[in-house]
Amino acid sequence: MTDDLRRQPSAGRIALLKLAVVAVIAGAALVSACSQPSDSQQPGAQQQQQAAGEQARKEADEKAWADAEKTGTVAAYTAYLQNFGAGGHVSEASQRIVALNEQARKAADEKAWADAEKAGTAAAYTAYIQNFGGGAHAAQARQRVTELSRKEADEKAWADAEKAGTAAAFTAYTQNFSSGAHVAEARQRLAALDEQARKDADEKAWADAEKAGTAAAFTGYVQKFGSGAHVAEARQRGAALETQGRKEVPSIDIQKTCQAAAGAMVSLMGGTTTEQDVNACLDSEQKARDQIVKDRATYSAADKRQCMRTDVYLPSYVEWLTCLEMERDVRKMERPEQFGAGPWTLPKVRPAINTAGR
């Protein structure tokens, strides 16, 4: 019986083995439970960790923003945006960057304008326009360029006119720059040059008249320079020479000469003598005498003695004048070193007094 009991487990021993297995399982479960948190404890820890991470990120964001604001530069705000693209101050950082860039652009604009104003040249204003075509002073800069370009051209034209110093140069300046800075002065210079030219011409004409020393020369001066500096003297000297010349030219009774000549013409050719024929003769004789008086200084004394003879039949001023002019011109031809080698043209012979007026 004892052997049988040994061969077959008893009910108590089986129960005991079962209890041992249960205990082992329970112990393992207890150990596992002690080494791992429970399902109710795990979500709370994760939230704590997330909260801690979020807090750290916010603190870093605020510190970076505070540093950027403290620096206050475009580079600082740009660095903030790069490091905290989703930060709490992204929008404000972008606005600050735009504002700083605009401020820098305005500052550069104003500095460039100040530099251009300081230089005050067309080139400086042109450079401003090229760099700041839409700047605050672009319109004013363009106006300055136009004004300075016109001014520079004006000054150059005036310098050229002054360098030339002629009436033509000053006239050209006034025509090209009618509202230029030197128009009034140019007109004054023109008036002065005109006056000087008039005076020079006056003096030359007077010198020529004095050199000639004839009544005709002084009369010609008076005719050309009615308000010249020597008009009074020219009239006096001309009148004196005229008086002297009339004294030097022998007198002819041209009334008698013309009447006799007309009668002789009628005897030769027939017909009748008219008052018109006599008057034409008288006019020719008077003009010839005036010409002799006017040009008497150009005739030699020998020619005067030879030509102006009152003891001939029917003396005539017309014939005297013809004789004097021919003798004078022959003498000129005999002096080629003074008058050239020719050819010369002899004066036109006036009609005889007997045919005057026909």
RAGIKA-V92308 format. One record per pair of residues at least 24 apart in sequence whose C-alpha atoms are under 7 Angstrom apart, sorted by the first residue. I is the first residue (numbers start at 1). J is the second residue. Records with the same first field share a line. If there is no record, write none. Layout:
I = J  J
This chain:
61 = 87
74 = 100
109 = 135
122 = 148  149
154 = 180
167 = 193
202 = 228
214 = 241  294  297
215 = 241  242  294
216 = 294  295
242 = 293
245 = 293  296
246 = 293
249 = 293
252 = 315
254 = 282  285
255 = 282
257 = 314
258 = 282
261 = 353  354
262 = 354
265 = 354
277 = 357
280 = 356  357
281 = 353  356  357
284 = 318
285 = 316  317  318
288 = 317  318  321
289 = 317
292 = 321
299 = 324  328
303 = 327
318 = 350
322 = 349  350
